[in-house]
Amino acid sequence: MSDEMMLRAEGLSKTYYSTDPPTQVLNGIDLAVNKGEFLTIMGASGSGKSTLLYSISGMDRPTGGTVSLEGRDLTSLNDNEMSKVRLTSMGFIFQQAYFLNNLNIRDNILLPALKATPKDKDAVIARIDALMERFGIAHVKTHGITQVSGGQLQRASICRALSAGPSILFADEPTGALNSSMTIEVMDALTDVHSEGTTLVMVTHDPACAARADRVIYLRDGLLVDSRELGKWTSEQATQREDDLLAWLRKNGF
């Protein structure tokens, strides 16, 4: 893992004023993510983990604090500038794929990539086709989104997230709607992406998925209360690694 900083959040807070009284979800979090790191965010339901992911990725605006990506202050950007950063420098994978029903799998992956680099259509198309081949979904490229399995759809989401060559990949419960075999399928794909140097930040409730990461942080009541370094994941150590992580999680009240 490189010591070069990819992302930094300082004093990050988030309060929702639509409730009475207002609800403070994040309470001054400091967080640094190194280039090439695989970081997992965990915590009990309502701890603020998805809010933290959305705040550091520019999907939502924090109430206080700053976020920087490769030295660029994201919290100072206007909405249009932030949208461009998300399109060209970030990739996103969600629990649900959020694909367009009227487009096939390949076109759903192509759409954001062509929007990000409209002047290089041929290169974009070649990159998408190579990604679909790499992740084993080239044979379903003309299928509709209801004609493929959940695992195939999430692998398509990974292709879409990587389509513009992002600096960092964010994943929010990417296996939350999958069965156990599909979960392994998707986590194998994400592990492969990370092994090639992609920076990855993931929210999950699944210790087996979290155990794939280099580091796990634990949130409680909007505070970062603990962190655990795991080192490089190997399939041979998977069971022991998961058991050790689960013991640590239980110690933190998971």
Contacts in CASP RR format, 6 or more apart in sequence:
PFRMAT RR
TARGET T0000
AUTHOR 0000-0000-0000
METHOD contacts of the structure
MODEL  1
MSDEMMLRAEGLSKTYYSTDPPTQVLNGIDLAVNKGEFLTIMGASGSGKS
TLLYSISGMDRPTGGTVSLEGRDLTSLNDNEMSKVRLTSMGFIFQQAYFL
NNLNIRDNILLPALKATPKDKDAVIARIDALMERFGIAHVKTHGITQVSG
GQLQRASICRALSAGPSILFADEPTGALNSSMTIEVMDALTDVHSEGTTL
VMVTHDPACAARADRVIYLRDGLLVDSRELGKWTSEQATQREDDLLAWLR
KNGF
1 34 0 8 1.000
1 36 0 8 1.000
1 37 0 8 1.000
1 214 0 8 1.000
2 34 0 8 1.000
2 35 0 8 1.000
2 36 0 8 1.000
2 37 0 8 1.000
3 34 0 8 1.000
4 34 0 8 1.000
4 35 0 8 1.000
5 32 0 8 1.000
5 33 0 8 1.000
5 34 0 8 1.000
5 35 0 8 1.000
5 70 0 8 1.000
5 71 0 8 1.000
6 33 0 8 1.000
6 34 0 8 1.000
6 35 0 8 1.000
6 36 0 8 1.000
6 37 0 8 1.000
6 69 0 8 1.000
6 70 0 8 1.000
6 167 0 8 1.000
6 168 0 8 1.000
6 199 0 8 1.000
7 31 0 8 1.000
7 32 0 8 1.000
7 33 0 8 1.000
7 56 0 8 1.000
7 67 0 8 1.000
7 68 0 8 1.000
7 69 0 8 1.000
7 70 0 8 1.000
7 168 0 8 1.000
7 199 0 8 1.000
7 201 0 8 1.000
8 31 0 8 1.000
8 32 0 8 1.000
8 33 0 8 1.000
8 67 0 8 1.000
8 68 0 8 1.000
8 71 0 8 1.000
9 29 0 8 1.000
9 30 0 8 1.000
9 31 0 8 1.000
9 32 0 8 1.000
9 52 0 8 1.000
9 55 0 8 1.000
9 56 0 8 1.000
9 65 0 8 1.000
9 66 0 8 1.000
9 67 0 8 1.000
10 30 0 8 1.000
10 65 0 8 1.000
10 66 0 8 1.000
11 28 0 8 1.000
11 29 0 8 1.000
11 30 0 8 1.000
11 64 0 8 1.000
11 65 0 8 1.000
11 66 0 8 1.000
12 26 0 8 1.000
12 28 0 8 1.000
12 29 0 8 1.000
12 30 0 8 1.000
12 31 0 8 1.000
12 52 0 8 1.000
12 55 0 8 1.000
12 56 0 8 1.000
12 62 0 8 1.000
12 64 0 8 1.000
12 65 0 8 1.000
12 66 0 8 1.000
12 67 0 8 1.000
13 24 0 8 1.000
13 26 0 8 1.000
13 27 0 8 1.000
13 28 0 8 1.000
13 29 0 8 1.000
13 62 0 8 1.000
13 63 0 8 1.000
13 64 0 8 1.000
13 65 0 8 1.000
14 24 0 8 1.000
14 25 0 8 1.000
14 26 0 8 1.000
14 51 0 8 1.000
14 55 0 8 1.000
14 60 0 8 1.000
14 62 0 8 1.000
14 63 0 8 1.000
14 64 0 8 1.000
15 22 0 8 1.000
15 23 0 8 1.000
15 24 0 8 1.000
15 25 0 8 1.000
15 63 0 8 1.000
16 22 0 8 1.000
16 23 0 8 1.000
16 25 0 8 1.000
24 222 0 8 1.000
25 46 0 8 1.000
25 48 0 8 1.000
25 51 0 8 1.000
25 222 0 8 1.000
26 48 0 8 1.000
26 51 0 8 1.000
26 52 0 8 1.000
26 55 0 8 1.000
26 62 0 8 1.000
26 63 0 8 1.000
26 222 0 8 1.000
27 221 0 8 1.000
27 222 0 8 1.000
27 223 0 8 1.000
28 64 0 8 1.000
28 65 0 8 1.000
28 223 0 8 1.000
29 52 0 8 1.000
29 219 0 8 1.000
29 222 0 8 1.000
29 223 0 8 1.000
29 224 0 8 1.000
30 224 0 8 1.000
31 52 0 8 1.000
31 56 0 8 1.000
31 217 0 8 1.000
31 224 0 8 1.000
33 39 0 8 1.000
33 168 0 8 1.000
33 199 0 8 1.000
33 201 0 8 1.000
34 199 0 8 1.000
35 199 0 8 1.000
36 194 0 8 1.000
36 197 0 8 1.000
36 198 0 8 1.000
36 199 0 8 1.000
36 200 0 8 1.000
37 199 0 8 1.000
37 200 0 8 1.000
37 214 0 8 1.000
37 215 0 8 1.000
38 194 0 8 1.000
38 199 0 8 1.000
38 200 0 8 1.000
38 202 0 8 1.000
38 212 0 8 1.000
38 213 0 8 1.000
38 214 0 8 1.000
38 215 0 8 1.000
39 200 0 8 1.000
39 201 0 8 1.000
39 202 0 8 1.000
39 213 0 8 1.000
39 214 0 8 1.000
39 215 0 8 1.000
39 216 0 8 1.000
39 217 0 8 1.000
40 201 0 8 1.000
40 202 0 8 1.000
40 203 0 8 1.000
40 204 0 8 1.000
40 209 0 8 1.000
40 210 0 8 1.000
40 212 0 8 1.000
40 213 0 8 1.000
40 215 0 8 1.000
40 216 0 8 1.000
40 217 0 8 1.000
41 49 0 8 1.000
41 52 0 8 1.000
41 53 0 8 1.000
41 201 0 8 1.000
41 202 0 8 1.000
41 203 0 8 1.000
41 204 0 8 1.000
41 216 0 8 1.000
41 217 0 8 1.000
41 219 0 8 1.000
42 49 0 8 1.000
42 203 0 8 1.000
42 204 0 8 1.000
42 205 0 8 1.000
42 210 0 8 1.000
42 216 0 8 1.000
42 217 0 8 1.000
42 218 0 8 1.000
42 219 0 8 1.000
42 249 0 8 1.000
42 254 0 8 1.000
43 49 0 8 1.000
43 205 0 8 1.000
43 218 0 8 1.000
43 219 0 8 1.000
43 220 0 8 1.000
43 252 0 8 1.000
43 254 0 8 1.000
44 220 0 8 1.000
44 253 0 8 1.000
44 254 0 8 1.000
45 205 0 8 1.000
47 219 0 8 1.000
47 220 0 8 1.000
47 221 0 8 1.000
47 222 0 8 1.000
48 219 0 8 1.000
48 222 0 8 1.000
49 203 0 8 1.000
49 219 0 8 1.000
50 172 0 8 1.000
50 173 0 8 1.000
50 203 0 8 1.000
51 60 0 8 1.000
52 203 0 8 1.000
52 219 0 8 1.000
52 222 0 8 1.000
53 59 0 8 1.000
53 170 0 8 1.000
53 172 0 8 1.000
53 201 0 8 1.000
53 203 0 8 1.000
54 60 0 8 1.000
54 172 0 8 1.000
55 61 0 8 1.000
55 62 0 8 1.000
55 67 0 8 1.000
56 67 0 8 1.000
56 170 0 8 1.000
56 201 0 8 1.000
57 86 0 8 1.000
57 90 0 8 1.000
57 92 0 8 1.000
57 170 0 8 1.000
57 201 0 8 1.000
58 67 0 8 1.000
58 74 0 8 1.000
58 82 0 8 1.000
58 85 0 8 1.000
58 86 0 8 1.000
59 86 0 8 1.000
59 92 0 8 1.000
61 75 0 8 1.000
62 75 0 8 1.000
64 75 0 8 1.000
65 75 0 8 1.000
66 73 0 8 1.000
66 75 0 8 1.000
67 73 0 8 1.000
67 74 0 8 1.000
67 75 0 8 1.000
68 74 0 8 1.000
69 85 0 8 1.000
69 89 0 8 1.000
69 90 0 8 1.000
69 167 0 8 1.000
69 168 0 8 1.000
70 89 0 8 1.000
70 167 0 8 1.000
72 85 0 8 1.000
74 82 0 8 1.000
74 85 0 8 1.000
77 85 0 8 1.000
86 92 0 8 1.000
87 112 0 8 1.000
87 115 0 8 1.000
87 116 0 8 1.000
87 164 0 8 1.000
88 116 0 8 1.000
88 117 0 8 1.000
88 164 0 8 1.000
88 166 0 8 1.000
89 166 0 8 1.000
89 167 0 8 1.000
89 168 0 8 1.000
90 166 0 8 1.000
90 167 0 8 1.000
90 168 0 8 1.000
90 169 0 8 1.000
90 170 0 8 1.000
91 161 0 8 1.000
91 162 0 8 1.000
91 164 0 8 1.000
91 166 0 8 1.000
91 168 0 8 1.000
91 169 0 8 1.000
91 170 0 8 1.000
92 161 0 8 1.000
92 169 0 8 1.000
92 170 0 8 1.000
92 171 0 8 1.000
92 172 0 8 1.000
93 154 0 8 1.000
93 157 0 8 1.000
93 158 0 8 1.000
93 161 0 8 1.000
93 169 0 8 1.000
93 170 0 8 1.000
93 171 0 8 1.000
93 172 0 8 1.000
93 174 0 8 1.000
94 157 0 8 1.000
94 171 0 8 1.000
94 172 0 8 1.000
94 173 0 8 1.000
94 174 0 8 1.000
95 172 0 8 1.000
95 173 0 8 1.000
95 174 0 8 1.000
95 176 0 8 1.000
95 177 0 8 1.000
96 177 0 8 1.000
97 145 0 8 1.000
97 153 0 8 1.000
97 154 0 8 1.000
97 156 0 8 1.000
97 157 0 8 1.000
99 105 0 8 1.000
99 108 0 8 1.000
99 145 0 8 1.000
99 153 0 8 1.000
99 156 0 8 1.000
99 157 0 8 1.000
100 108 0 8 1.000
100 111 0 8 1.000
100 145 0 8 1.000
101 145 0 8 1.000
101 146 0 8 1.000
103 111 0 8 1.000
103 144 0 8 1.000
103 145 0 8 1.000
104 141 0 8 1.000
104 142 0 8 1.000
104 143 0 8 1.000
104 144 0 8 1.000
104 145 0 8 1.000
105 132 0 8 1.000
105 137 0 8 1.000
105 140 0 8 1.000
105 141 0 8 1.000
105 142 0 8 1.000
105 143 0 8 1.000
105 144 0 8 1.000
105 145 0 8 1.000
105 148 0 8 1.000
105 152 0 8 1.000
105 153 0 8 1.000
105 156 0 8 1.000
106 128 0 8 1.000
106 129 0 8 1.000
106 132 0 8 1.000
106 141 0 8 1.000
106 142 0 8 1.000
108 145 0 8 1.000
108 156 0 8 1.000
108 160 0 8 1.000
109 128 0 8 1.000
109 131 0 8 1.000
109 132 0 8 1.000
109 156 0 8 1.000
109 159 0 8 1.000
109 160 0 8 1.000
109 163 0 8 1.000
110 124 0 8 1.000
110 125 0 8 1.000
110 128 0 8 1.000
110 163 0 8 1.000
112 160 0 8 1.000
112 163 0 8 1.000
112 164 0 8 1.000
113 124 0 8 1.000
113 127 0 8 1.000
113 128 0 8 1.000
113 160 0 8 1.000
113 163 0 8 1.000
113 164 0 8 1.000
114 121 0 8 1.000
114 124 0 8 1.000
116 163 0 8 1.000
116 164 0 8 1.000
117 123 0 8 1.000
117 124 0 8 1.000
117 164 0 8 1.000
124 163 0 8 1.000
127 163 0 8 1.000
128 159 0 8 1.000
128 163 0 8 1.000
129 138 0 8 1.000
129 141 0 8 1.000
131 159 0 8 1.000
131 162 0 8 1.000
131 163 0 8 1.000
132 138 0 8 1.000
132 141 0 8 1.000
132 156 0 8 1.000
132 159 0 8 1.000
135 155 0 8 1.000
135 156 0 8 1.000
135 158 0 8 1.000
135 159 0 8 1.000
135 189 0 8 1.000
136 155 0 8 1.000
137 148 0 8 1.000
137 152 0 8 1.000
137 155 0 8 1.000
137 156 0 8 1.000
137 159 0 8 1.000
140 147 0 8 1.000
140 148 0 8 1.000
140 152 0 8 1.000
145 153 0 8 1.000
148 156 0 8 1.000
149 182 0 8 1.000
150 177 0 8 1.000
150 178 0 8 1.000
150 182 0 8 1.000
151 178 0 8 1.000
151 182 0 8 1.000
151 185 0 8 1.000
151 186 0 8 1.000
154 174 0 8 1.000
154 175 0 8 1.000
154 178 0 8 1.000
154 182 0 8 1.000
154 186 0 8 1.000
155 185 0 8 1.000
155 186 0 8 1.000
155 189 0 8 1.000
157 174 0 8 1.000
158 186 0 8 1.000
158 189 0 8 1.000
158 190 0 8 1.000
158 193 0 8 1.000
161 169 0 8 1.000
161 171 0 8 1.000
162 169 0 8 1.000
162 193 0 8 1.000
162 198 0 8 1.000
166 198 0 8 1.000
167 199 0 8 1.000
168 198 0 8 1.000
168 199 0 8 1.000
168 200 0 8 1.000
168 201 0 8 1.000
169 193 0 8 1.000
169 198 0 8 1.000
169 199 0 8 1.000
169 200 0 8 1.000
169 201 0 8 1.000
170 200 0 8 1.000
170 201 0 8 1.000
170 202 0 8 1.000
171 190 0 8 1.000
171 200 0 8 1.000
171 201 0 8 1.000
171 202 0 8 1.000
171 203 0 8 1.000
171 204 0 8 1.000
172 202 0 8 1.000
172 203 0 8 1.000
173 203 0 8 1.000
173 204 0 8 1.000
173 205 0 8 1.000
174 186 0 8 1.000
174 190 0 8 1.000
174 202 0 8 1.000
174 204 0 8 1.000
175 182 0 8 1.000
175 183 0 8 1.000
175 186 0 8 1.000
175 187 0 8 1.000
175 204 0 8 1.000
175 206 0 8 1.000
175 209 0 8 1.000
176 183 0 8 1.000
176 204 0 8 1.000
176 205 0 8 1.000
176 206 0 8 1.000
178 185 0 8 1.000
178 186 0 8 1.000
183 206 0 8 1.000
183 208 0 8 1.000
183 209 0 8 1.000
187 208 0 8 1.000
187 209 0 8 1.000
187 212 0 8 1.000
190 200 0 8 1.000
190 202 0 8 1.000
190 212 0 8 1.000
191 212 0 8 1.000
191 233 0 8 1.000
193 200 0 8 1.000
194 200 0 8 1.000
194 212 0 8 1.000
200 213 0 8 1.000
202 209 0 8 1.000
202 210 0 8 1.000
202 213 0 8 1.000
204 210 0 8 1.000
207 242 0 8 1.000
207 245 0 8 1.000
207 246 0 8 1.000
207 249 0 8 1.000
208 238 0 8 1.000
208 242 0 8 1.000
210 216 0 8 1.000
210 245 0 8 1.000
211 230 0 8 1.000
211 233 0 8 1.000
211 238 0 8 1.000
211 241 0 8 1.000
211 242 0 8 1.000
211 245 0 8 1.000
212 233 0 8 1.000
213 230 0 8 1.000
213 233 0 8 1.000
214 229 0 8 1.000
214 230 0 8 1.000
214 231 0 8 1.000
214 232 0 8 1.000
214 233 0 8 1.000
215 227 0 8 1.000
215 228 0 8 1.000
215 229 0 8 1.000
215 230 0 8 1.000
215 231 0 8 1.000
216 227 0 8 1.000
216 228 0 8 1.000
216 230 0 8 1.000
216 245 0 8 1.000
216 248 0 8 1.000
217 224 0 8 1.000
217 226 0 8 1.000
217 227 0 8 1.000
217 228 0 8 1.000
218 224 0 8 1.000
218 225 0 8 1.000
218 226 0 8 1.000
218 227 0 8 1.000
218 228 0 8 1.000
218 249 0 8 1.000
218 252 0 8 1.000
218 254 0 8 1.000
219 225 0 8 1.000
220 252 0 8 1.000
220 253 0 8 1.000
225 252 0 8 1.000
226 248 0 8 1.000
226 252 0 8 1.000
228 245 0 8 1.000
228 248 0 8 1.000
230 241 0 8 1.000
230 245 0 8 1.000
233 241 0 8 1.000
END
